[in-house]
């Protein structure tokens, strides 16, 4: 490897991480003249995604099979074989432990765990949202939690034999219901396996005194340069689009479906009143079934391709005027991508704990972001007036400087 140029290796599982992977390339390509390589995990999500126009941003793309968990002892040999084969295939990549950098984006299980397990001595950076980081260091007390069946088999048998870092998959002994009740993380804290962790948030502030933890704002599509101009799947690229992202309210009963439909129809009327003359689009949630049939969607075009919102924003950024949802993080994603995003959960009869949960998920957002009164029009707030916090590119540059100094 003497004289070899340093290479950048970016690891993602789902295509919704692709915009962040592009931001990593643009921030660090100059420091890694050996090329930018993308490692991804094959799945149905990649088949649905319109991602190939951006493949040229990477020097090489390496796809690895998705490995399903097992449900019992009979399926154990398959899980071990596939886990070991994936780790070994990643170990064969020409990753130079002294010069190269591995950046894992969005998560630390599945393909990310296989990669850092196969190359433990290579410098590694993890990029995750603040909520994900909090989950990764959350403790599951054994009095309150127990292993899932597949989690116990992975932790005790498969991962030690396959040479993987052990994972924890706990569920409550008494399930209270709701979001975030399970604990899914690596057995070790991530700062013991990664050299640096970039924790992304709306404000970009530091979340820890640990020098390994670097705060940063979410990367924005608005900051990406020289990307191919790509219209949507139908060849349509009309400006001023107003998009409502749906919720699988027949699956998730935060309130009764009938009440949800009544309130949601009021929200759709709100868009029709305030965006007359704009193209109106309804994009169902990937887990929706026939929710759209129960709504009054007159004047809306339904786009049911089930593509991840992050990729949709990447392709249609210049054409979007505003994004709405009830309580989906897609609204926050729009905000962080320089698009006027709005959440409408205050106009629904959610309980106080539910409302507080939604507010916590959205994080530090402008006051205009949350719609609480359907009699007043939405207020545009982009571009954000106050620049604060560390940018994503600055955080990555800092990790490289620290790597060089160490």
Secondary structure as GFF3:
##gff-version 3
##sequence-region A 1 406
A	DSSP	beta_strand	8	12	.	.	.	ID=ss1
A	DSSP	three_ten_helix	15	17	.	.	.	ID=ss2
A	DSSP	alpha_helix	18	28	.	.	.	ID=ss3
A	DSSP	three_ten_helix	29	31	.	.	.	ID=ss4
A	DSSP	beta_strand	36	41	.	.	.	ID=ss5
A	DSSP	alpha_helix	44	48	.	.	.	ID=ss6
A	DSSP	three_ten_helix	52	57	.	.	.	ID=ss7
A	DSSP	beta_strand	60	64	.	.	.	ID=ss8
A	DSSP	three_ten_helix	73	75	.	.	.	ID=ss9
A	DSSP	alpha_helix	76	91	.	.	.	ID=ss10
A	DSSP	beta_strand	101	105	.	.	.	ID=ss11
A	DSSP	alpha_helix	110	118	.	.	.	ID=ss12
A	DSSP	beta_strand	123	129	.	.	.	ID=ss13
A	DSSP	alpha_helix	130	136	.	.	.	ID=ss14
A	DSSP	beta_strand	145	147	.	.	.	ID=ss15
A	DSSP	alpha_helix	149	153	.	.	.	ID=ss16
A	DSSP	pi_helix	154	158	.	.	.	ID=ss17
A	DSSP	alpha_helix	159	162	.	.	.	ID=ss18
A	DSSP	beta_strand	167	172	.	.	.	ID=ss19
A	DSSP	beta_strand	183	186	.	.	.	ID=ss20
A	DSSP	three_ten_helix	190	192	.	.	.	ID=ss21
A	DSSP	beta_strand	196	201	.	.	.	ID=ss22
A	DSSP	beta_strand	213	217	.	.	.	ID=ss23
A	DSSP	three_ten_helix	221	223	.	.	.	ID=ss24
A	DSSP	beta_strand	241	245	.	.	.	ID=ss25
A	DSSP	alpha_helix	257	274	.	.	.	ID=ss26
A	DSSP	beta_strand	280	283	.	.	.	ID=ss27
A	DSSP	three_ten_helix	291	294	.	.	.	ID=ss28
A	DSSP	beta_strand	300	302	.	.	.	ID=ss29
A	DSSP	alpha_helix	309	316	.	.	.	ID=ss30
A	DSSP	three_ten_helix	317	319	.	.	.	ID=ss31
A	DSSP	beta_strand	320	325	.	.	.	ID=ss32
A	DSSP	alpha_helix	329	336	.	.	.	ID=ss33
A	DSSP	beta_strand	340	343	.	.	.	ID=ss34
A	DSSP	three_ten_helix	345	347	.	.	.	ID=ss35
A	DSSP	alpha_helix	352	362	.	.	.	ID=ss36
A	DSSP	three_ten_helix	367	369	.	.	.	ID=ss37
A	DSSP	alpha_helix	392	405	.	.	.	ID=ss38
###
